[in-house]
Amino acid sequence: MTALGFLYPGHSAEDDYPRMEQLLGSDIRLALVHTDIGEDAHRVDALLEMGSADRLAAGVEELRLSGAEAVLWACTSGSFVYGWEGAHEQVRALAMSAGLPASSTSFAFAHAVRELGVQRVAVAATYPEDVSALFAAFLKDAGIDVVAVRASGVVTAAEVGTWGEAEVLELARSGDHPDAEAVLFPDTALHTASFIPALEKELGKPVLTANQVTVREALRLTDRRVNAPELGALFTREPLIQA
């Protein structure tokens, strides 16, 4: 049994995790601890506070007690908002606090893009334009070519959590670009675990969604690989580049 630990802010799409645990169909357990979201706002100051070291450290002990072998900060905006270097510092502090290998969803996206062996991506974001631009900048710092960014302007995670398959498919269509080799959906508040095959069929290319890549990153940290076709190309292809 491999136990993977996730610090998840608030309550929006946390039910993606038991769904993914089921789809992994293996001896993998996904342990989720909710962190205090503070002010629910896709706004830079609120996101910086949400990802602060004190808020993350508060959930670490519960994850340790769960037997987790690695810990992921399951929040994209609360990590990339710190910038490339700041996000590294955030992960280092989390690893020291937990005494475990650690990463975040932002780095999970960078590693997943590399693993797929693609270079050009489109971003289909729920965020406002300024926050979406910060994610694109983070990806560019990771050496990824961002060919298009679709910002939906949604201010709260609570609203994103109400979106269903129809809204996610519409976001996919509007966020895709002919030059993109993959489409990224960066918000962990967005339900996607049940929709990935439909998204990839609709777009005709791989999709990377926040909760999906977060789980893949935790597996990477524990040197586990699981074939799970219902979780998309990321979980069926052999790694093309060592992450």
C-alpha atoms as a printed R data frame, in Angstrom:
    type eleno elety resid chain resno       x      y       z
1   ATOM     1    CA   MET     A     1   0.000  0.000   0.000
2   ATOM     2    CA   THR     A     2   1.260  3.440  -0.974
3   ATOM     3    CA   ALA     A     3  -0.312  6.372   0.894
4   ATOM     4    CA   LEU     A     4  -0.154  9.771  -0.780
5   ATOM     5    CA   GLY     A     5  -0.914 12.946   1.165
6   ATOM     6    CA   PHE     A     6  -2.640 16.061  -0.160
7   ATOM     7    CA   LEU     A     7  -3.199 19.445   1.461
8   ATOM     8    CA   TYR     A     8  -6.345 20.719  -0.241
9   ATOM     9    CA   PRO     A     9  -7.633 24.263   0.339
10  ATOM    10    CA   GLY     A    10 -11.263 24.479   1.423
11  ATOM    11    CA   HIS     A    11 -14.057 22.402  -0.083
12  ATOM    12    CA   SER     A    12 -14.771 22.656  -3.814
13  ATOM    13    CA   ALA     A    13 -13.704 19.632  -5.862
14  ATOM    14    CA   GLU     A    14 -12.210 17.422  -3.154
15  ATOM    15    CA   ASP     A    15 -14.469 14.573  -4.304
16  ATOM    16    CA   ASP     A    16 -12.204 14.248  -7.361
17  ATOM    17    CA   TYR     A    17  -9.735 12.442  -5.067
18  ATOM    18    CA   PRO     A    18 -11.844  9.440  -4.000
19  ATOM    19    CA   ARG     A    19 -12.939  9.212  -7.640
20  ATOM    20    CA   MET     A    20  -9.311  9.083  -8.792
21  ATOM    21    CA   GLU     A    21  -8.400  6.614  -6.053
22  ATOM    22    CA   GLN     A    22 -11.080  4.326  -7.435
23  ATOM    23    CA   LEU     A    23  -9.870  4.781 -11.026
24  ATOM    24    CA   LEU     A    24  -6.263  4.003 -10.092
25  ATOM    25    CA   GLY     A    25  -7.430  0.492  -9.277
26  ATOM    26    CA   SER     A    26  -4.293 -0.339  -7.344
27  ATOM    27    CA   ASP     A    27  -2.859 -0.352  -3.831
28  ATOM    28    CA   ILE     A    28  -2.822  3.449  -3.776
29  ATOM    29    CA   ARG     A    29  -4.508  5.459  -1.030
30  ATOM    30    CA   LEU     A    30  -5.114  9.195  -1.403
31  ATOM    31    CA   ALA     A    31  -5.233 10.923   2.002
32  ATOM    32    CA   LEU     A    32  -6.737 14.422   1.931
33  ATOM    33    CA   VAL     A    33  -6.423 17.103   4.600
34  ATOM    34    CA   HIS     A    34  -8.261 20.398   4.163
35  ATOM    35    CA   THR     A    35  -6.377 23.615   4.807
36  ATOM    36    CA   ASP     A    36  -7.928 26.901   5.863
37  ATOM    37    CA   ILE     A    37  -8.646 28.789   2.659
38  ATOM    38    CA   GLY     A    38  -8.949 32.175   4.377
39  ATOM    39    CA   GLU     A    39 -10.653 34.555   1.961
40  ATOM    40    CA   ASP     A    40 -12.049 32.670  -1.031
41  ATOM    41    CA   ALA     A    41 -10.800 34.925  -3.813
42  ATOM    42    CA   HIS     A    42  -8.726 34.471  -6.950
43  ATOM    43    CA   ARG     A    43  -6.855 37.625  -6.027
44  ATOM    44    CA   VAL     A    44  -3.099 37.827  -5.583
45  ATOM    45    CA   ASP     A    45  -3.047 38.964  -1.946
46  ATOM    46    CA   ALA     A    46  -5.606 36.347  -0.904
47  ATOM    47    CA   LEU     A    47  -3.744 33.603  -2.775
48  ATOM    48    CA   LEU     A    48  -0.431 34.528  -1.157
49  ATOM    49    CA   GLU     A    49  -2.035 34.223   2.268
50  ATOM    50    CA   MET     A    50  -3.747 30.939   1.352
51  ATOM    51    CA   GLY     A    51  -0.376 29.409   0.436
52  ATOM    52    CA   SER     A    52   1.523 30.752   3.431
53  ATOM    53    CA   ALA     A    53   3.814 28.413   5.346
54  ATOM    54    CA   ASP     A    54   1.737 28.601   8.536
55  ATOM    55    CA   ARG     A    55  -1.470 27.543   6.776
56  ATOM    56    CA   LEU     A    56   0.248 24.598   5.106
57  ATOM    57    CA   ALA     A    57   2.095 23.508   8.236
58  ATOM    58    CA   ALA     A    58  -1.189 23.304  10.140
59  ATOM    59    CA   GLY     A    59  -2.266 20.239   8.145
60  ATOM    60    CA   VAL     A    60   1.051 18.427   8.046
61  ATOM    61    CA   GLU     A    61   0.751 16.483  11.301
62  ATOM    62    CA   GLU     A    62  -2.557 14.912  10.261
63  ATOM    63    CA   LEU     A    63  -0.979 13.769   6.997
64  ATOM    64    CA   ARG     A    64   1.979 12.263   8.838
65  ATOM    65    CA   LEU     A    65  -0.409 10.323  11.051
66  ATOM    66    CA   SER     A    66  -2.151  9.012   7.934
67  ATOM    67    CA   GLY     A    67   1.068  7.308   6.895
68  ATOM    68    CA   ALA     A    68   1.579  9.483   3.823
69  ATOM    69    CA   GLU     A    69   4.856  8.873   2.003
70  ATOM    70    CA   ALA     A    70   4.775 12.199   0.131
71  ATOM    71    CA   VAL     A    71   2.851 15.439   0.465
72  ATOM    72    CA   LEU     A    72   1.391 17.662  -2.251
73  ATOM    73    CA   TRP     A    73   0.111 21.212  -1.869
74  ATOM    74    CA   ALA     A    74  -2.972 20.611  -4.004
75  ATOM    75    CA   CYS     A    75  -3.409 24.183  -5.120
76  ATOM    76    CA   THR     A    76  -2.155 25.749  -8.328
77  ATOM    77    CA   SER     A    77  -2.898 29.431  -7.793
78  ATOM    78    CA   GLY     A    78  -1.660 29.275  -4.200
79  ATOM    79    CA   SER     A    79   1.735 28.147  -5.491
80  ATOM    80    CA   PHE     A    80   2.442 29.819  -8.851
81  ATOM    81    CA   VAL     A    81   1.395 33.179  -7.393
82  ATOM    82    CA   TYR     A    82   4.744 33.119  -5.570
83  ATOM    83    CA   GLY     A    83   6.654 32.944  -8.846
84  ATOM    84    CA   TRP     A    84   9.147 30.292  -9.915
85  ATOM    85    CA   GLU     A    85  11.649 30.820  -7.097
86  ATOM    86    CA   GLY     A    86   9.032 31.524  -4.458
87  ATOM    87    CA   ALA     A    87   7.156 28.336  -5.339
88  ATOM    88    CA   HIS     A    88  10.368 26.375  -4.877
89  ATOM    89    CA   GLU     A    89  10.819 27.958  -1.449
90  ATOM    90    CA   GLN     A    90   7.233 27.070  -0.569
91  ATOM    91    CA   VAL     A    91   7.820 23.406  -1.429
92  ATOM    92    CA   ARG     A    92  11.136 23.297   0.437
93  ATOM    93    CA   ALA     A    93   9.456 24.669   3.564
94  ATOM    94    CA   LEU     A    94   6.649 22.129   3.226
95  ATOM    95    CA   ALA     A    95   9.108 19.251   2.852
96  ATOM    96    CA   MET     A    96  11.003 20.372   5.963
97  ATOM    97    CA   SER     A    97   7.789 20.760   7.949
98  ATOM    98    CA   ALA     A    98   6.468 17.353   6.901
99  ATOM    99    CA   GLY     A    99   9.752 15.470   6.832
100 ATOM   100    CA   LEU     A   100   8.546 14.022   3.523
101 ATOM   101    CA   PRO     A   101   9.115 14.562  -0.197
102 ATOM   102    CA   ALA     A   102   6.893 17.463  -1.230
103 ATOM   103    CA   SER     A   103   5.695 19.316  -4.293
104 ATOM   104    CA   SER     A   104   2.754 21.416  -5.481
105 ATOM   105    CA   THR     A   105   0.255 21.396  -8.316
106 ATOM   106    CA   SER     A   106   2.151 24.096 -10.188
107 ATOM   107    CA   PHE     A   107   5.264 21.912 -10.418
108 ATOM   108    CA   ALA     A   108   3.006 18.931 -11.157
109 ATOM   109    CA   PHE     A   109   1.912 20.702 -14.343
110 ATOM   110    CA   ALA     A   110   5.499 21.392 -15.388
111 ATOM   111    CA   HIS     A   111   6.506 17.765 -14.834
112 ATOM   112    CA   ALA     A   112   3.383 16.409 -16.561
113 ATOM   113    CA   VAL     A   113   3.989 18.502 -19.684
114 ATOM   114    CA   ARG     A   114   7.548 17.192 -19.843
115 ATOM   115    CA   GLU     A   115   6.355 13.631 -19.304
116 ATOM   116    CA   LEU     A   116   3.963 13.876 -22.237
117 ATOM   117    CA   GLY     A   117   6.827 15.098 -24.376
118 ATOM   118    CA   VAL     A   118   4.948 18.176 -25.602
119 ATOM   119    CA   GLN     A   119   6.181 21.747 -25.770
120 ATOM   120    CA   ARG     A   120   3.272 23.990 -26.840
121 ATOM   121    CA   VAL     A   121   0.254 24.253 -24.550
122 ATOM   122    CA   ALA     A   122  -2.946 26.237 -24.197
123 ATOM   123    CA   VAL     A   123  -4.290 27.270 -20.800
124 ATOM   124    CA   ALA     A   124  -8.014 27.018 -20.113
125 ATOM   125    CA   ALA     A   125  -8.337 28.835 -16.791
126 ATOM   126    CA   THR     A   126 -11.226 29.657 -14.531
127 ATOM   127    CA   TYR     A   127  -9.226 32.552 -13.054
128 ATOM   128    CA   PRO     A   128  -9.317 36.293 -13.776
129 ATOM   129    CA   GLU     A   129  -6.873 37.550 -16.404
130 ATOM   130    CA   ASP     A   130  -4.128 38.719 -14.033
131 ATOM   131    CA   VAL     A   131  -3.991 35.394 -12.174
132 ATOM   132    CA   SER     A   132  -4.141 33.423 -15.429
133 ATOM   133    CA   ALA     A   133  -1.188 35.451 -16.713
134 ATOM   134    CA   LEU     A   134   0.840 34.505 -13.628
135 ATOM   135    CA   PHE     A   135   0.262 30.823 -14.374
136 ATOM   136    CA   ALA     A   136   1.368 31.327 -17.978
137 ATOM   137    CA   ALA     A   137   4.497 33.097 -16.707
138 ATOM   138    CA   PHE     A   138   5.236 30.173 -14.367
139 ATOM   139    CA   LEU     A   139   4.951 27.717 -17.248
140 ATOM   140    CA   LYS     A   140   7.256 29.852 -19.380
141 ATOM   141    CA   ASP     A   141   9.803 29.825 -16.548
142 ATOM   142    CA   ALA     A   142   9.545 26.019 -16.732
143 ATOM   143    CA   GLY     A   143  10.531 26.197 -20.406
144 ATOM   144    CA   ILE     A   144   7.025 25.561 -21.767
145 ATOM   145    CA   ASP     A   145   5.638 27.472 -24.742
146 ATOM   146    CA   VAL     A   146   2.199 28.882 -23.855
147 ATOM   147    CA   VAL     A   147   0.412 29.584 -27.158
148 ATOM   148    CA   ALA     A   148  -2.939 30.749 -25.722
149 ATOM   149    CA   VAL     A   149  -4.530 31.657 -22.393
150 ATOM   150    CA   ARG     A   150  -8.283 31.676 -21.799
151 ATOM   151    CA   ALA     A   151  -9.250 33.495 -18.584
152 ATOM   152    CA   SER     A   152 -12.830 32.937 -17.420
153 ATOM   153    CA   GLY     A   153 -12.848 35.639 -14.748
154 ATOM   154    CA   VAL     A   154 -14.328 33.546 -11.942
155 ATOM   155    CA   VAL     A   155 -13.457 35.110  -8.591
156 ATOM   156    CA   THR     A   156 -14.142 32.295  -6.097
157 ATOM   157    CA   ALA     A   157 -13.314 28.608  -5.806
158 ATOM   158    CA   ALA     A   158 -16.824 28.031  -4.481
159 ATOM   159    CA   GLU     A   159 -18.307 29.098  -7.819
160 ATOM   160    CA   VAL     A   160 -15.816 26.988  -9.795
161 ATOM   161    CA   GLY     A   161 -16.795 23.983  -7.695
162 ATOM   162    CA   THR     A   162 -20.363 24.192  -9.000
163 ATOM   163    CA   TRP     A   163 -19.305 23.709 -12.633
164 ATOM   164    CA   GLY     A   164 -20.278 20.424 -14.242
165 ATOM   165    CA   GLU     A   165 -19.355 18.608 -17.447
166 ATOM   166    CA   ALA     A   166 -21.104 21.080 -19.753
167 ATOM   167    CA   GLU     A   167 -19.212 24.060 -18.335
168 ATOM   168    CA   VAL     A   168 -15.893 22.201 -18.383
169 ATOM   169    CA   LEU     A   169 -16.371 21.130 -22.015
170 ATOM   170    CA   GLU     A   170 -17.194 24.701 -22.981
171 ATOM   171    CA   LEU     A   171 -14.062 25.906 -21.223
172 ATOM   172    CA   ALA     A   172 -12.092 23.272 -23.139
173 ATOM   173    CA   ARG     A   173 -13.439 24.417 -26.497
174 ATOM   174    CA   SER     A   174 -12.842 28.082 -25.787
175 ATOM   175    CA   GLY     A   175  -9.402 27.480 -24.305
176 ATOM   176    CA   ASP     A   176  -7.983 25.250 -27.026
177 ATOM   177    CA   HIS     A   177  -5.699 26.535 -29.785
178 ATOM   178    CA   PRO     A   178  -4.717 24.858 -33.081
179 ATOM   179    CA   ASP     A   179  -1.023 25.122 -32.226
180 ATOM   180    CA   ALA     A   180  -1.400 23.602 -28.750
181 ATOM   181    CA   GLU     A   181  -0.240 20.012 -28.265
182 ATOM   182    CA   ALA     A   182  -2.072 19.800 -24.929
183 ATOM   183    CA   VAL     A   183  -4.605 21.864 -22.983
184 ATOM   184    CA   LEU     A   184  -4.117 22.669 -19.288
185 ATOM   185    CA   PHE     A   185  -6.909 23.292 -16.766
186 ATOM   186    CA   PRO     A   186  -5.112 24.770 -13.762
187 ATOM   187    CA   ASP     A   187  -7.770 25.068 -11.023
188 ATOM   188    CA   THR     A   188  -7.985 22.340  -8.331
189 ATOM   189    CA   ALA     A   189 -11.456 23.702  -7.469
190 ATOM   190    CA   LEU     A   190 -12.684 22.472 -10.872
191 ATOM   191    CA   HIS     A   191 -14.242 19.004 -11.065
192 ATOM   192    CA   THR     A   192 -12.528 17.105 -13.880
193 ATOM   193    CA   ALA     A   193 -11.781 13.549 -12.715
194 ATOM   194    CA   SER     A   194 -14.905 12.138 -14.371
195 ATOM   195    CA   PHE     A   195 -14.558 14.140 -17.588
196 ATOM   196    CA   ILE     A   196 -10.977 13.572 -18.798
197 ATOM   197    CA   PRO     A   197 -11.756 10.982 -21.530
198 ATOM   198    CA   ALA     A   198 -14.552 13.216 -22.846
199 ATOM   199    CA   LEU     A   199 -12.252 16.234 -22.835
200 ATOM   200    CA   GLU     A   200  -9.501 14.418 -24.718
201 ATOM   201    CA   LYS     A   201 -12.016 13.052 -27.235
202 ATOM   202    CA   GLU     A   202 -13.504 16.516 -27.758
203 ATOM   203    CA   LEU     A   203 -10.143 18.203 -28.292
204 ATOM   204    CA   GLY     A   204  -8.289 15.352 -29.954
205 ATOM   205    CA   LYS     A   205  -5.232 15.902 -27.771
206 ATOM   206    CA   PRO     A   206  -4.059 15.280 -24.199
207 ATOM   207    CA   VAL     A   207  -5.531 17.359 -21.406
208 ATOM   208    CA   LEU     A   208  -3.896 18.030 -18.060
209 ATOM   209    CA   THR     A   209  -6.166 18.962 -15.190
210 ATOM   210    CA   ALA     A   210  -5.122 20.208 -11.786
211 ATOM   211    CA   ASN     A   211  -6.241 17.341  -9.571
212 ATOM   212    CA   GLN     A   212  -5.134 14.751 -12.144
213 ATOM   213    CA   VAL     A   213  -1.559 16.091 -12.366
214 ATOM   214    CA   THR     A   214  -1.415 16.524  -8.581
215 ATOM   215    CA   VAL     A   215  -1.999 12.803  -8.090
216 ATOM   216    CA   ARG     A   216   0.499 11.964 -10.820
217 ATOM   217    CA   GLU     A   217   3.088 14.164  -9.094
218 ATOM   218    CA   ALA     A   218   2.577 12.369  -5.781
219 ATOM   219    CA   LEU     A   219   3.051  9.038  -7.545
220 ATOM   220    CA   ARG     A   220   6.241 10.399  -9.125
221 ATOM   221    CA   LEU     A   221   7.612 11.362  -5.709
222 ATOM   222    CA   THR     A   222   7.070  7.811  -4.477
223 ATOM   223    CA   ASP     A   223   8.415  6.153  -7.657
224 ATOM   224    CA   ARG     A   224   5.052  4.613  -8.475
225 ATOM   225    CA   ARG     A   225   3.473  4.412 -11.911
226 ATOM   226    CA   VAL     A   226  -0.098  3.284 -12.468
227 ATOM   227    CA   ASN     A   227  -1.855  2.686 -15.778
228 ATOM   228    CA   ALA     A   228  -5.316  4.273 -15.533
229 ATOM   229    CA   PRO     A   229  -6.895  4.965 -18.962
230 ATOM   230    CA   GLU     A   230  -9.875  6.776 -17.446
231 ATOM   231    CA   LEU     A   231  -7.446  9.419 -16.170
232 ATOM   232    CA   GLY     A   232  -6.235 10.254 -19.667
233 ATOM   233    CA   ALA     A   233  -3.047 10.174 -21.695
234 ATOM   234    CA   LEU     A   234  -0.904 11.171 -18.721
235 ATOM   235    CA   PHE     A   235  -1.771  7.857 -17.058
236 ATOM   236    CA   THR     A   236  -1.394  5.648 -20.122
237 ATOM   237    CA   ARG     A   237   1.765  6.810 -21.876
238 ATOM   238    CA   GLU     A   238   5.219  5.732 -20.900
239 ATOM   239    CA   PRO     A   239   7.326  8.690 -19.748
240 ATOM   240    CA   LEU     A   240   9.091 10.303 -22.691
241 ATOM   241    CA   ILE     A   241  11.295 12.527 -20.535
242 ATOM   242    CA   GLN     A   242  12.479 11.764 -17.042
243 ATOM   243    CA   ALA     A   243  10.471 14.058 -14.746
